[in-house]
Amino acid sequence: MSASQHQGSIQERAQYHINSLDKELSKYGPLNQFEQQTSVPKVYVVLGLGALYFFLVFFNIAGEFLVNTAGFAIPAYYSLNALFSATKSDDTQWLTYWVVYAFLTVIESAINAVYWFPFYYVFKFIFVLWMALPQTGGAQIVFRSLLEPLFARFFKDTSSTSANLRAQADKATGKNL
């Protein structure tokens, strides 16, 4: 394969991904309005802002704030969306994310990791995105491989425990009278 053929395939793949992202972004009215008003393609605005965000994290310009915002804002939106949806599978996904995120935040604050690892916020940013994205299932992987072995023995019969707690709560609030 010649260099021009290889380069062409890279350009074609990049264009395919840009078109896919543009199609996905078209679902959001404010981005469509912005594109119409400014004549700047919404996909380039989003990619530019994403690159700026990563640049700031990489050079630790408000890195802690930006990473914690990414670890909170996007999952919070999807968690609220999950609470208002009829399905329960998304509830489990986001509950798992928050348990893992909280556990790792406590561990992080205890060891003050930022002083021990160069480019800490870059790695944390990538890790948080990996955990939060439903496509990667990162929070599930961390939970199953780290937290479940640590805490499973305390929650062996969770169905009866949760049922008893729910019944006690309902009794205390007078729900099932």
C-alpha positions as a printed NumPy array, in Angstrom:
array([[  0.   ,   0.   ,   0.   ],
       [  1.446,   3.347,  -0.97 ],
       [  1.641,   6.296,   1.393],
       [ -1.063,   8.183,  -0.507],
       [ -3.461,   5.202,  -0.309],
       [ -2.794,   4.843,   3.416],
       [ -3.258,   8.577,   3.922],
       [ -6.487,   8.459,   1.922],
       [ -7.868,   5.746,   4.143],
       [ -6.978,   7.749,   7.262],
       [ -8.714,  10.794,   5.797],
       [-11.727,   8.695,   4.864],
       [-11.936,   7.212,   8.367],
       [-11.566,  10.653,   9.948],
       [-14.302,  12.042,   7.697],
       [-16.535,   9.075,   8.544],
       [-16.11 ,   9.744,  12.292],
       [-16.678,  13.481,  11.832],
       [-19.862,  12.766,   9.883],
       [-21.025,  10.311,  12.562],
       [-20.367,  12.865,  15.305],
       [-22.143,  15.57 ,  13.296],
       [-25.169,  13.289,  12.914],
       [-25.179,  12.606,  16.67 ],
       [-24.826,  16.313,  17.493],
       [-27.754,  17.138,  15.208],
       [-30.036,  15.748,  17.929],
       [-29.311,  18.842,  20.051],
       [-31.317,  21.903,  19.052],
       [-29.051,  24.548,  20.611],
       [-26.07 ,  23.242,  18.616],
       [-28.098,  23.365,  15.398],
       [-29.164,  26.933,  16.176],
       [-25.566,  27.918,  16.925],
       [-24.456,  26.444,  13.607],
       [-27.172,  28.326,  11.72 ],
       [-26.394,  31.638,  13.407],
       [-22.604,  31.473,  13.076],
       [-22.104,  29.27 ,   9.989],
       [-19.496,  27.36 ,  12.009],
       [-20.074,  23.586,  11.808],
       [-21.199,  22.306,  15.206],
       [-18.869,  19.33 ,  14.968],
       [-15.834,  21.644,  14.761],
       [-17.06 ,  23.692,  17.712],
       [-17.488,  20.559,  19.838],
       [-14.126,  19.112,  18.753],
       [-12.427,  22.456,  19.396],
       [-13.934,  22.801,  22.853],
       [-13.008,  19.194,  23.617],
       [ -9.417,  19.839,  22.499],
       [ -9.271,  23.007,  24.631],
       [-10.666,  21.099,  27.617],
       [ -8.046,  18.368,  27.217],
       [ -5.29 ,  21.002,  26.726],
       [ -6.237,  22.661,  30.02 ],
       [ -6.305,  19.3  ,  31.816],
       [ -2.988,  18.249,  30.258],
       [ -1.214,  21.389,  31.437],
       [ -3.053,  21.281,  34.791],
       [ -4.744,  24.628,  34.304],
       [ -7.663,  24.107,  36.666],
       [ -7.117,  20.366,  36.135],
       [ -8.75 ,  19.223,  39.345],
       [-11.866,  21.33 ,  38.709],
       [-12.183,  20.269,  35.07 ],
       [-11.699,  16.558,  35.767],
       [-14.113,  16.579,  38.696],
       [-16.631,  18.482,  36.565],
       [-16.344,  15.847,  33.824],
       [-16.648,  13.114,  36.455],
       [-19.762,  14.74 ,  37.887],
       [-21.694,  16.754,  35.285],
       [-22.094,  14.217,  32.49 ],
       [-22.864,  11.257,  34.79 ],
       [-25.255,  13.438,  36.82 ],
       [-27.222,  14.28 ,  33.675],
       [-27.448,  10.639,  32.628],
       [-28.268,   9.555,  36.195],
       [-31.198,  11.96 ,  36.347],
       [-32.295,  10.775,  32.922],
       [-32.114,   7.186,  34.193],
       [-34.235,   8.013,  37.234],
       [-36.977,   9.386,  35.   ],
       [-36.867,   6.472,  32.548],
       [-39.002,   3.353,  32.854],
       [-36.138,   0.862,  32.519],
       [-34.031,  -0.192,  35.477],
       [-30.861,  -1.319,  33.668],
       [-29.643,   2.265,  33.3  ],
       [-30.313,   2.826,  37.023],
       [-27.923,  -0.018,  37.849],
       [-25.285,   1.33 ,  35.502],
       [-25.305,   4.797,  37.051],
       [-25.594,   3.568,  40.641],
       [-22.533,   1.431,  39.987],
       [-20.718,   4.453,  38.53 ],
       [-21.457,   6.613,  41.596],
       [-20.398,   3.915,  44.059],
       [-17.092,   3.41 ,  42.216],
       [-16.541,   7.161,  41.742],
       [-17.189,   7.858,  45.435],
       [-14.916,   5.02 ,  46.548],
       [-12.073,   6.18 ,  44.312],
       [-12.556,   9.804,  45.389],
       [-12.165,   8.82 ,  49.043],
       [ -9.058,   6.747,  48.26 ],
       [ -7.654,   9.589,  46.151],
       [ -8.091,  12.132,  48.936],
       [ -6.532,   9.771,  51.485],
       [ -3.321,   9.225,  49.497],
       [ -3.156,  12.713,  47.946],
       [ -2.373,  11.092,  44.602],
       [ -1.814,  14.302,  42.654],
       [  1.586,  14.806,  44.315],
       [  2.768,  11.277,  43.62 ],
       [  1.979,  10.865,  39.904],
       [  3.015,  13.134,  37.037],
       [  0.131,  14.001,  34.687],
       [ -2.255,  12.679,  37.309],
       [ -5.245,  14.665,  36.05 ],
       [ -4.738,  13.497,  32.466],
       [ -4.904,   9.876,  33.603],
       [ -7.812,  10.571,  35.942],
       [ -9.678,  12.37 ,  33.147],
       [ -9.267,   9.428,  30.781],
       [-10.16 ,   6.994,  33.565],
       [-13.308,   8.922,  34.545],
       [-14.447,   9.065,  30.925],
       [-13.774,   5.342,  30.561],
       [-15.831,   4.655,  33.692],
       [-18.69 ,   6.961,  32.708],
       [-19.194,   6.018,  29.068],
       [-21.857,   3.327,  28.713],
       [-20.031,   1.953,  25.66 ],
       [-16.966,   1.013,  27.724],
       [-18.647,  -0.217,  30.909],
       [-15.615,   0.863,  32.926],
       [-17.454,   1.38 ,  36.203],
       [-18.868,  -2.143,  35.956],
       [-15.367,  -3.547,  35.369],
       [-13.908,  -1.679,  38.356],
       [-16.831,  -2.693,  40.546],
       [-16.666,  -6.382,  39.589],
       [-12.878,  -6.64 ,  39.868],
       [-12.196,  -4.397,  42.889],
       [-15.201,  -3.507,  45.016],
       [-17.296,  -6.647,  44.724],
       [-14.519,  -8.906,  46.085],
       [-13.887,  -6.446,  48.923],
       [-17.485,  -5.919,  50.013],
       [-19.52 ,  -8.917,  48.829],
       [-19.189, -10.72 ,  52.157],
       [-21.047,  -7.861,  53.878],
       [-23.958,  -8.058,  51.455],
       [-24.478, -11.789,  50.957],
       [-28.264, -11.747,  51.34 ],
       [-29.019,  -8.314,  49.91 ],
       [-32.509,  -9.177,  48.705],
       [-33.85 ,  -9.879,  52.186],
       [-31.883,  -7.007,  53.724],
       [-33.147,  -4.482,  51.179],
       [-36.678,  -5.885,  51.387],
       [-36.619,  -5.612,  55.2  ],
       [-35.261,  -2.066,  55.051],
       [-37.869,  -1.069,  52.465],
       [-40.662,  -2.623,  54.563],
       [-39.428,  -0.786,  57.668],
       [-39.26 ,   2.495,  55.747],
       [-42.742,   1.989,  54.325],
       [-44.057,   1.172,  57.809],
       [-42.389,   4.245,  59.303],
       [-43.794,   6.555,  56.626],
       [-47.218,   4.892,  56.618],
       [-47.061,   4.025,  52.906],
       [-48.491,   0.496,  53.037],
       [-51.181,   0.925,  55.655]])
